[in-house]
């Protein structure tokens, strides 16, 4: 017996129910809009239009179940929400948001770019998206020649035939981004300026239909047309990224692997939309994978060891990814190793922060008071969380300064110990104190650095832990150390998240649990056994997802075995204009499958919400009975 229930609320109730999600997306979109590393929005928009954003009857349209996609694209297109529906998955219910915006938004981006940004550098004059499409058609011979130059003579016929299909909005919207990138490399070469636009455009293509895996060292773009896949392969090759176009059955893929994948991932991370933090739902997990994969292409070197006028040892440290490089100042001050970058160019400071994050250092852009100056800085403990290449470079600076007598020997040794033996271990987790106190497990991190305490508290929030319930925080005051302390319930919940969580939450939780077990093992048998006991108990707690839920229930004295198989929810508008929410739940009861629909709406003078269950079309009960009582 399988049961499918469909609930339908009126639209205003539905919007109100998901108000927190909408507000989260809107707030994230505001942050994205202020942190674009490339000021021209057209390359970002063109990348998304080539993937998930459709053009139809003067409108830009998209639907997504990922809140981060909604937030990122809202920052670019300023969407209006026109529809909502819900589906049930193994990870629980997922809200699908349907949005649209007038095509004028894209036209405005084209005009602005042609007046002073990307299109102007390419010598393109266009007043609208359609004008840009016509320009592409008129210059198609140059496009074909540039692609043949990279892919060989065998693609000429296919690409020449594509010209006649560019009147189709779907074909044109997918072709414009790779065409502009291909011609950019042909006309302007590959340098830091052109790579900025390249990374911005690629970010939309990956963020939409693309795939990113650090473990497999692979980046994949997808298109329904072989000719579009060939254009992307040519555009990537023109920018030094080797790619292969393959037939994947229902679609065509452009596959980049190995060193090329690391380079592409690095450019995506550096020039794509920013990696948001905090709420798991607005974290772009593709960008998070890109951060891990792109780090493999980093080069870190130092030079110019010197003393400042005040006698402080200083040096220049350069972090680069291919043709993209940022030079930072390193100071060996009285109390810490300090790395700094200052600029009057906000986008340049954003790039400096992103390169540091690729190097494993948690860094953010901040503004100097009311001035148009932005800076990025990190001190000893944060730098010790970085990749080995960064720690080695800093250690060489410290050793050389000590040899010159510019840093006290004892101080240099303490810094070297942090950098070399691990003040910060295992993916940046701090060296917590793990021990037993009167039989209770204590996990606590202490520091006099306000930023370090806030960083660790923020990390636990990102994991999904709640302050007060799962961990406690005390900020440093008056030179005294502050702390972040993990409560027993927090460790157990982190263990649960390491199994039942999703996305980055699960990854962070798994790393933390692994680290705590390692630290407990170092402390001795009793500490390890207690930590293991709490973690195993946490992992054993049941999953809260609906799909796959099984339970034996008793109704009217008879026991029934119920298993939820799935379901969904969507909004329906009747002919009289009434908005309803239809919830569908499919369940198996005593081995028989039922499908039921429950429709909710508002009725009467009091606008009261009411719901009525009815058998679904595939239920054995359809047409013969109406189920009574609430859904299981």
N, C-alpha and C positions, 0 to 999 in steps of 0.2 A: 504494500500500500504506500503510495507516494503522495505527499500533500504539498501543494504550492499555494502560498498566500500572497496576495498583492494588496498593499495598503496604498491609498491615494489620499493625500491631504490637499487642501486648497493652497494655492501658490504662496499666499502671504505667510501661512503657517510654515510652509516648507522653507521659505527664505529665512524666516525667523529662527527655525530650528538649526540652520547651518550658518547663522550669523557669525559665530566665532571663526569658522573656516574662511568666510568671505573677508572678515576683518584682518585675519592673519595674512591672507594673500595680498590684500591692499597695502598693508604695512610693509610687507616684503617688497612689493613692487616699487614703493617709494624709495626704499633703500637701494634697490637695483638701479633706479634712475639716476641716483647721485654718485654711483661708483663705476660708471662705464669707463673702461680704459681707452676706448676710442670714442671721441665726441660725436662723430658722424654716425647716426643710427641706421643709415641705409644698409651697410653691409650686414648688420645683425638681422634686420628685417628681411633682406633678400635671402639670407640663409634659412630663416624660418619659413618663408614663402616657398622655398624650394623643397620643404619637407612637410610640415604638419599644417601650415596655414593655407587654406584654399581661397580662391577668388571666384565669386559667383554673383552675377547680376549687380555689379557695383558694390559688393560687400566683401570684406575679408572675414573668413569664418574658421573656427577651430573648436574641437571638443577634446577634453583631456580629463583623465582621472588623477593626474599628478598635480598637486597644489603648487609645486615648484615651477612646473611648466606654465601654469596659469599666471603665477606671479611674474616670472621672467618676461613673458610675452605681453602681459598687461603693461609693464613698464615701457614697452616699445609701441604697442598698438592702442593703448587706452581702451580696452574692451568694455562692452556692455554685456552683462550676463543675460542670455535670452532663453535658457532652458537648463533644467537640472534633472538628473535621474540617478538611480543608485543600483549598483550591482553587488552581489555577494560573492566573495572570493575566499580562498583558503586563509587569507590574511584578515578576513572580516569584511564588513560592508565598505564599499568604495563609492564616493560621490563622483559623478561624471558631470563636468561643467561644460555647457555649450555657450560660446561667446561669439560676438561679431562686432565689426567696426566698419565705418564707411571706407571705401577705397581711397577717399581723399587723404586719409592718414598716410598712405604709402606714396601718393602723389606729392604731398608736402615734403616727405623725406627725399624724394627724387630731386625736387626743385632746390632744396637746401644743399644737397650734395653737389649738384651741378654748379651752384653759385660759388661754393668755396671749400668743398671737401673732396671726397673720394672721386666722384665723377669728373670734377674739374681737373684733377691730376691726370685723368685718363683722356682728357680732351673731349669729353662727351657733353653735348648740350641737349637737355631734355626737360620738359615742363611737367611730365606726368609719367606714371608707370607704363601707360600705353605708348607714350613717346619713346621711352627707353626700349620697349620691346621692338618698335619700328627701327630704332637705331641698330639694334642687334641684327635684325633681318638685313638691313642695308649693308652691314659690314660682315656678313656671313662668310664670304670668301676668306677673309683674314682669320676668322675663327677656325675654319676647316684647315687652313695651312698650318696654323699654330698647333692644332691637335695632331695632324699628320706628322709634324716635326717631332712630337713626343711619343706617339704610339705606333707610327709606321703607316705606310701607304695603304694597307689593307682596310683601314677604317674610313677612307675618303668617301667611298660610295654611300655608306650608311649616313654619315654626317651631312653630306650634300643633300640627301633626300630629306633630312630633318628640317631644312629651311622651310619647306612647303607646309609643315605642320605647326609652325610657330604662331599661326592665327588661333590655334586652340589654347585657351587660357591655361589649362592644366600643363600642357607641354611648355608653354612660354614661361610660366612661373617657375618651373623646375630648371629651365635652361639658363635663365639670366645670371644667377650667381656664379656657376662654374665658368660661364662664358666671360664675365667681367674679370674673374680671377686669372683666367688663361691669358687674356689680352693684357692684363696688368703686368704679368711677368714678361710678356713679349715686348711691351713698350717701355717699362720702367725698370725691369730687372728685379732681382731679389735682394732686398735690404731691410733694415729695421722698419722703415716707413711702410713699404708694401706688405711686410709680414704682419703688421698691425691690422690692416684691412683683411688680409687673408685669414688670420686667426678669428677675427670678428665674424666673417661670413661663414667659416667652417663651424663656428660654435652653434649657429642655428641649425645647420644640417645635421650635426651630431645630436644636439639637444632634442631634435624632433624624432626623425626615423633612425638615427644612428645608434651604434652600440660601442661600448668601451669596456675593455677588460685588462686590468693591470696584470692579473695572474697569467693570462694567455698572451700578453703583450700584443694585443690586437685592437684595431679600430675598424669599424665597418660602417659604411654609408649605404643607404638602400634607395632604389628607385624602381618604379614599375616599367621603365623604358631602358632598353639596352643603350640607346644613343646617349641618354642623359648620364648613365653610368660611365660611358666612355669620356664624356666631357669632364666629369669629375676626376677620372683617372688622369686625364691630360693636365688639368689644372693643378692637381697635387704634384704630378711629375715636374711641372714647370717651376714649382716652389721647392724642389729637392726632396720630395716625398714619393718614394716608389710605391705604386699601387697596382692592383690587378682587378679587372672587371670580370665577374663570374655570373653565370646563370644559376640562380638559386631556386629554380622551379617557378614559384608564383611571382618572383621579383628578380631584380638584378642587384648584385652587391659589388661595392668597391672595397676591397680588402687591403688593409695596410698592416704589416706585421713587423716584429723585431725593432731595429733601430728607427725605421721610418715611423712606426707607431709611437715610439717614445717622443720623437720630434713633433709629430702632429698633436699628441696629447699635451706636450709642453706649450705649444702655441695656443691650443684651445684653452688651457688653464690661464695663460698669461693675458690673453686678449679677449676671451669670451666674457659672458656676463659673470658677475662675482659669485663666489661660493658663499652662500649665506650660512649662518650658524644659528644655534638655538633650537627652534621647533623643527623636529625631524621631518615634518611634512613639506617644508620649504627648502630642504637641502637637496641640491641637484647631485644625485649619486653618480651620474656620469662624470661630472666635474670632479667629484671626490676621487673616482678611479683615475681620472686624468692627472690629478695631483701626484698620485703614487707612481703612475707610469712615466709621466713627464720628467720626474726627478732623475731618471736614469740618463738623461741627456745633458745634465748640468756639468758645467766646468767651473771650478772655484780656485782662484789664485790670489796671491797677495804681493805687494811691493811697497817701496817707499817708506821703510821704517825710519822714524825721525822723532825728535823731541819738539814739543810746542814751546812757545815762549814761556809758559808757566812750568815747563819741565816735565810735562806728561808725555809718556811714550805714545806714539800714534803710528798708524799705517793705513794704506789703502787696500781694501779687499774687493775684488770684482767677482760677481756671480753672473754667469752667462749661460744662455740656452741657444745654441746655434749663433745666429747673427744678432741676438738680443742680449745686451749686457748692461748691468748697473754697477757703478762704483760706489762703495760705502766707505765711511770713515770708521776706523776702529781706534778706540782710546783705552789705554790701560790706566784707569783713574785710581783714586785713593782706595775705593772699596769694591770696584767691579770692572770687568771687561765690558765696554760699552760699544755697541755698533749703532751707527746713526746714518740717516739719509735725509736731507732737506731739499725741497724744491718749490719753486713758485708754480710749477705745472702739476695740477692735481692728478692727471692721468699718469704722469711719470712716477709720482709717489705711489699710486696704486700698483703700478708695475713693480716697483721696488719691494712692496709688501708681498706681492705674489711670488716673486723670485725667492724671497726668504722662506715663504711657505713651502715652495718646492724643495728648498734645502732643509726642511723639517723644523723650521722655527715659526712659532705662532706669532704673527705680526699683523698689526693693523695701522691704517693711516689715520693720523690725527692732525688737527689744525692748530697753528700757533696763534692763540688769542683771536683778535679780530683781524689779523693780517691775512693776506692771500698767500700764505706759506704753509706747506704741508710737510709732515715729517713721519718717519718710521724709525723706531728704535727697539733694541733688545739688549738685555744685560746677561750676565754670566749664566744663571740657571736656565734661562730660556735658550741661550746659545748652546748650552750643553745638551739640550734636547734634539739638536740638529743632526743631520747626516754626518757620517764619519768624515767625508771630505771636508766639510766645514770645520768640524772639531780639530782635524789635523792641521788645517791652515792657521786657525787661531792659536793652536799649541805652538806652532813654529814661530809665530809673532811673539808670544810670551817668552819662549826660550831665548830668542835672539835679543829681546829687550833686557832680559835678565843677564845675559852674557855681557851686554854693554853697560851694565850697572844702572839701568834706568828703572828697574823694578826690584824691590827687595826680594831676596831669595826665598824667604818663608812664604811671602804672598804669592810669588810665582808658583811655588810648589803646590799650594792649596788650589790655585786655579787649574794647574795641570792635572791634579787629581780629579777635579770635577769633570774636566774635558775628556780625560783619557779613561778613567775607571768607571765613570758613570754616576754622576750626581742624578742624572736622569737616565732611566733604563727602558728597554722594551717599548719602542714606539712612543717615547716621550713621557711615559708614566713616571712620576716622581718617586724618589726612594722613600716610601712610606715606612713608618715604624709599625711593625706587626708583632704583637706579643699577647700573652695571657696575663690578665690582672684579676686575681681572685676567681679564676676559672672562666672569665669572660674574655672573648677575643677583642682586642683593641687594634684598630687600623686608623692611623692618624698621620697627617702630613703637616709639618710646621715650617714656617718661614717668616722672616722679618720683612719680606718684600710683599707689598700690597698687591702688585700685579700678579705675582705667583699664586697667592691665595685665591684671587679672583679667577685666574686661569683654571685652577683645578676645580673650583666650584662650578664654573661654566662648563667644564668637560663633563661633570656628573649630570648637569641639567640636560646637556645634549644627549647623554645616554638614556635619559628618561627618568632619572631619580629626582625626588622632590626634597627640597631643603626642609628640615624640621622632621620629616617623616623618615627619610632614608639617610640623610647626612646633616651635620651641623657645621656652621662656619663662625669663626671669630677672626675679625680683621686685626692686623698688627696695630699697636698703639704705643706711642712713647718709647720706641726702640725695642719694645717687647715683641716676642714672636706671636703671630696669629696661627690659626690652624684650620684644617678641614678634616673632620672626623667622620668615618663611615660607620653607621650603626649596623647592628646585626641584621635588621630588616632590610637595610640598603644593600648589604652584600648578598643576601638571599634573593632580593629582587633583581640585582644585576645578574645573578646566576640564571634566574628565570628568563630574563631578556636575552641572555647569550644563546638560549635555545628557541624561545618563542617570539623574540622580537623580530623586527624587520629592518632591512637596509642598514644604514650606518649605525643605528642604535644597537643592533645585534652585534655588529662588528666591534664597536667600542666596548660593549659589555664582555664579549668573548676575550678581547685583549686584556681587559682589567681583571677578569677572573683568573686567566692564565698567569698574570703577573702576581696577583695576591697569593696564589698557590706556590709560585716560585719563591716569593719572599718568606712565606710561612715555612717552607721546607728548609730555607737557609737558617731559620731561627730554631729549628729543632722539632722532634717528633710530636710533642704534645700540642704545640702551636699549629703544626701542619694538620694533625688529626681534627682539631677543632674547626679550622678553616674549611677543611674538606667536608666535614659534617654539615656545616651551614650551607655550603655551595651545593652539595648533593640534594639537600632538602629543598633548596630553592629551585633547582632544575626539575625536581619531581612534581612541583605544583602544576595543576592542570592548565591547559590552554583555554583562553576565553573566546576563541573564534567560534562563530556560529556554524559554519559549514564543517561537517564531519562530527558534530556534536552527537553523542549517543547517551541514552539514559532509559532505564526502565521506570515507567510511571504507572500509577494505579488510578483508574477511573471507574466509579460505580462498583467498586469491589473487584474489578478485573485488572490484571497487570498487562501492560503493553510495552513492547520494546520499540523505542522511537529513535530514528537516525535522520538528522537533517542533511539533505544532499546539496542544497543550494537555494538560490532564489534571486530576487532583484526587486527594484522599485522604480517607478517612473511617474511623471506627471502627465495627466490627460486633461484635455479641454473639451467639454461637451458642447453640443450645438447651441445651448443657451448661454455659453460663455463661462459656466461654472468650472473652476479648477479643482481637480481631484488628485489625490495621491493613491496610486495602486501599488500595493506591496504583494510580491509573489514569493511564497516559500514552498520549496519542494522537500518532502520528507517521506521516509519509508517507515510505515507502522506495521509491526508484526510481519515484515517481509513483503508487504504489498505497497506499491508506489501510488501516492495520491498527489494531485496538483490542485491547490486552492488559491482563490483570489479574494483578497479583502480590500474593499474600496472605501476610503475615508474622504469625507467632504464636510462642508459646513452647511447647516440647515436651520430653518426656522427663524423667528424674529430675533432670537438671542445669538444667532450665528454659531450654534453649538456644533462642535466636531463630533461626527458619528461615523461608525464603520460597520460594514456589513460583509460577512464572508460568503462567498459563493464557490461552487466547484469549478475548477479549471477545466479547459477543454479536453485534457487527456486523462481526467480523473474517471475511474469506474463509476463514481457517483453522479457524474454530470448528467443533468436532465432528470435525475430520479430523487435527489434529496438535497437539502441545504444543511451544511454542517452547523452545529450550534456550539455556543461557548467561545471563549477566546482561543486564539491560535496557540499551539503548544510552544 
